[in-house]
Amino acid sequence: MLILRLLAACSACLYSFGALAQTTETPLAKLSLELNAVQDVGEACRLTFLVNNQSGSAIDEAVFETVIFNADGGVVTLSLFDFRDLPMDRPRVRQFDLPGMACAAVGRALINGASSCVINGSQSDICQSALSLSSRIDVELLG
């Protein structure tokens, strides 16, 4: 009988410890990339991105291989978008022009991967592993 009581008490302690551990976990590192707007500028379509680096580290350089698809799903261009430095916990806006393309023709954008991601002078995988994508507009952003 005493052993059963001790086991029940130990089980309750372990359950409480597990619940406490779950509530004190740190949030996952995240690098959020939002396609915020598209705008025709002259003979180009300008893509505007909002980036928020909550990865836990300042990113010295972030370059993403980006594929643009037309409204019919065909690949229009594959480019390297240089998002430059991304300070930790400070939002940044970056713009990229697609020459010779009207925004109405843009169907979706694909972040194909990080071509370069530098933290403290060394390549890092945080631009891949912590990347979170969204779009505020009708143009879908995939990854």
C-alpha positions as CSV (number, residue, x, y, z in Angstrom):
1,M,0.0,0.0,0.0
2,L,2.8,2.4,0.9
3,I,4.5,1.6,-2.4
4,L,1.4,2.5,-4.3
5,R,1.1,5.8,-2.6
6,L,4.7,6.6,-3.3
7,L,4.3,5.7,-7.0
8,A,1.2,7.9,-7.2
9,A,3.0,10.8,-5.6
10,C,6.0,10.3,-7.9
11,S,3.7,10.2,-10.9
12,A,2.0,13.5,-9.8
13,C,5.5,15.1,-9.4
14,L,6.6,14.0,-12.8
15,Y,3.4,15.2,-14.4
16,S,3.8,18.6,-12.7
17,F,7.4,18.8,-13.8
18,G,6.5,18.0,-17.4
19,A,3.8,20.7,-17.4
20,L,6.2,23.2,-16.0
21,A,8.8,22.3,-18.6
22,Q,6.2,22.9,-21.4
23,T,5.3,26.3,-20.2
24,T,8.9,27.5,-19.8
25,E,10.1,26.5,-23.2
26,T,11.6,29.3,-25.3
27,P,9.8,30.1,-28.5
28,L,11.2,28.8,-31.8
29,A,13.7,31.0,-33.7
30,K,12.0,32.5,-36.7
31,L,12.9,34.5,-39.7
32,S,9.6,35.8,-41.2
33,L,9.5,36.9,-44.7
34,E,6.3,38.5,-45.9
35,L,5.5,39.5,-49.5
36,N,3.8,42.8,-48.5
37,A,3.1,44.6,-51.8
38,V,3.6,44.6,-55.6
39,Q,3.6,47.9,-57.5
40,D,4.1,48.7,-61.2
41,V,7.0,51.2,-61.4
42,G,7.7,52.3,-65.0
43,E,8.4,49.1,-67.0
44,A,8.9,46.9,-63.9
45,C,7.0,45.2,-61.2
46,R,8.4,46.1,-57.7
47,L,8.0,43.4,-55.0
48,T,8.1,44.7,-51.4
49,F,9.0,42.4,-48.6
50,L,8.7,42.8,-44.9
51,V,11.4,40.8,-43.0
52,N,11.4,40.3,-39.2
53,N,14.5,38.5,-37.8
54,Q,13.6,36.7,-34.6
55,S,16.2,34.0,-35.0
56,G,18.3,35.0,-32.0
57,S,21.2,36.3,-34.1
58,A,21.8,39.3,-36.3
59,I,22.2,38.2,-39.9
60,D,25.1,40.0,-41.7
61,E,24.0,38.9,-45.2
62,A,20.9,37.0,-46.5
63,V,20.6,36.2,-50.2
64,F,17.6,34.1,-51.4
65,E,17.2,32.4,-54.7
66,T,13.8,33.5,-55.8
67,V,11.7,32.1,-58.7
68,I,8.9,34.2,-60.2
69,F,6.0,32.5,-61.9
70,N,3.5,34.1,-64.2
71,A,-0.3,33.8,-63.7
72,D,-0.4,30.6,-65.8
73,G,2.3,28.9,-63.6
74,G,5.2,29.2,-66.0
75,V,8.6,30.2,-64.7
76,V,9.4,33.8,-65.7
77,T,12.7,34.4,-63.9
78,L,15.1,33.0,-61.4
79,S,17.0,35.6,-59.5
80,L,19.1,36.2,-56.4
81,F,17.4,38.7,-54.0
82,D,20.0,40.2,-51.7
83,F,18.2,41.1,-48.5
84,R,21.5,42.5,-47.1
85,D,21.8,42.6,-43.3
86,L,18.9,41.7,-41.1
87,P,19.3,43.0,-37.5
88,M,17.7,40.9,-34.7
89,D,14.2,41.9,-33.6
90,R,14.0,44.9,-36.0
91,P,11.8,44.7,-39.0
92,R,13.2,45.6,-42.4
93,V,11.6,46.4,-45.7
94,R,13.4,45.3,-48.9
95,Q,12.3,46.0,-52.5
96,F,13.2,44.2,-55.7
97,D,12.2,45.2,-59.3
98,L,11.3,42.7,-62.0
99,P,12.2,44.6,-65.2
100,G,9.9,44.3,-68.2
101,M,7.1,42.6,-66.2
102,A,3.8,44.0,-65.1
103,C,2.6,43.1,-61.7
104,A,-0.7,41.7,-63.1
105,A,1.4,39.0,-64.8
106,V,3.0,37.8,-61.5
107,G,1.3,34.7,-60.3
108,R,3.4,33.6,-57.4
109,A,6.9,33.7,-56.0
110,L,9.0,30.8,-54.7
111,I,11.9,31.2,-52.2
112,N,14.0,28.3,-53.6
113,G,16.5,28.5,-50.8
114,A,19.2,30.6,-49.2
115,S,22.1,31.2,-51.6
116,S,24.0,32.9,-48.7
117,C,23.3,33.4,-45.1
118,V,26.2,34.9,-43.0
119,I,26.2,35.3,-39.2
120,N,29.4,36.5,-37.5
121,G,31.4,36.0,-40.7
122,S,30.4,32.4,-41.2
123,Q,27.7,30.7,-43.3
124,S,24.7,29.6,-41.3
125,D,21.6,27.5,-42.1
126,I,19.3,29.7,-40.0
127,C,18.0,31.3,-43.2
128,Q,16.6,27.9,-44.2
129,S,15.8,26.3,-40.9
130,A,14.0,29.3,-39.3
131,L,12.3,30.7,-42.4
132,S,8.6,31.4,-42.2
133,L,6.8,32.7,-45.4
134,S,3.6,34.6,-45.8
135,S,1.9,37.0,-48.3
136,R,-0.3,39.9,-47.5
137,I,-1.5,40.1,-51.1
138,D,-3.0,37.8,-53.7
139,V,0.4,36.8,-55.0
140,E,1.3,33.6,-53.2
141,L,4.8,33.2,-51.6
142,L,6.0,29.6,-51.4
143,G,9.1,28.0,-49.9
